[in-house]
Amino acid sequence: MSLPAQIRVIERGWLSSNNIVCLEGDGATLVDSGYVGHAAQTVELVKSALAGRRLSRLINTHSHSDHIGGNATLQREFGCRIAIPAGIEAHIRDWDEAALLLTVADQRGERFRHDGVVTAGETFSMGDLVWEAHAAPGHDMDALVFHCPEARLLISGDALWEDGFGIVFGELLGQPAGQGGLAATRATLEMLAGLDVDTVIPGHGAPFADYAGAIERAFGRLEAFERDPRRVARNAVKACFIFNLLDLQGLPRAELESYLDRVPLFGRVCARLLDMDTPALAAWLFADLMKAGALEERNGILLPTMAA
């Protein structure tokens, strides 16, 4: 597997999305900016990848905090223009923290100014290559992926990982009938299966070449969710909790129930899809994450075992 020489991937942990640097002459475009808590680190990593070039543009695949969190800092540091998916323009313009899941999921972000939008179906140049933007709803109902037919390269955001895809928020937050996240995820995977791709740069994890295998695994995960929608809810609670724990860097075990109680997303998921009260949710979550090795308890403090 190889990437075009002008494409440089800064692989991050799970708190920040990957940053994709696309070099173009003496300038560059960056795709996604990581989490706000890592913004200073992102600046240094991007500077190193630029090797003296200027960052002229930043494009986001979708609106979640681990993909837009460094936007404001990068804009101040480099003076770059920012383009966002057209579907999230009102959320960014008005800085709607509920729509951006910041207040809903207890995540952080910093307001930024966008200069333009990318629309599904649009063709644009990036890294001296021609890219097509495709709608990729499911994880984020307004998400985009970017496909370069010439290089057979896909920037997939969280619509496709090597072993699955991101939390299906569209299924959790009460979309209209027939427009839920699982149906949208199926449509996205069917669209992706029709693209000619040799290499995928995902939003998290290393670039990979087994595109057909990734699509097959993603469909398998989706089918499990379709058979039992409660699996979507359980996956979301576990993933969101670990994400927040990476940001918090620890939580007293004694405060687990009160923390779950005050984060709206957990309450919504339990009310709509899980038959648990807060004590039951806390007990299940602790036991399941400990069994999976994703959590450890040290001196009464809950700590994530994965790298931020």
TANORHU-V307575 format. One line per field, one symbol per residue. phi: phi as a letter, one per 40 degrees, with the letter a starting at -180 (. if undefined). burial: I if it has 16 or more other C-alpha atoms within 10 Angstrom, else O. A space follows every 10 residues. Layout:
BEGIN
phi=???
burial=???
END
This chain:
BEGIN
phi=.abddcbbbc cbcccbccbb cbcagcbabb bgbgcccbdc ccdcccdccc fgcbccabbb caccccbbcc dccccccbgc cbbbddcbdc ccdcfccccc gcccbfbbab cbbcbabbbd gcbacagfbc bbcbcbchcb cbcbbbbbcc cfbbcbfbca bcbhacdccc ccbgcddgbc cccccccccc ccccccbbbb bccagcdabc cccccccccc cccccccadc ccccdccccc ccdcccccgi addcbccccc cccddccccc ccbbcbccdc cccccccccc ccgcbbbbfg bcbccccc
burial=OOIOOOIIIO IIOIIIIIII IIIIOOOIII IIIIIIIIIO OIIOOIOOII OOOIIIIIII IIIIIIIIII IIIIIOOOOI IIIIIIIIIO OIOOIOIOOI IOIIIIIIIO IIOIOOIIII OOIOOIIOIO IIIIIIIIII IIIIIIIIIO IOIIIIIIII IIOIIIIIII IIOOOOOOOI IIIIIIIIIO OIOOOIIIII IIIIIOIIIO IOOIIOIIIO IIOOIOOOII IIIIOIIIII IIIIIIIOOI IOIOOIIOII IOIOIIIIII OOIIOOOIOO IIOOIIOOII OOOIIIIOOO OIIIOOOI
END
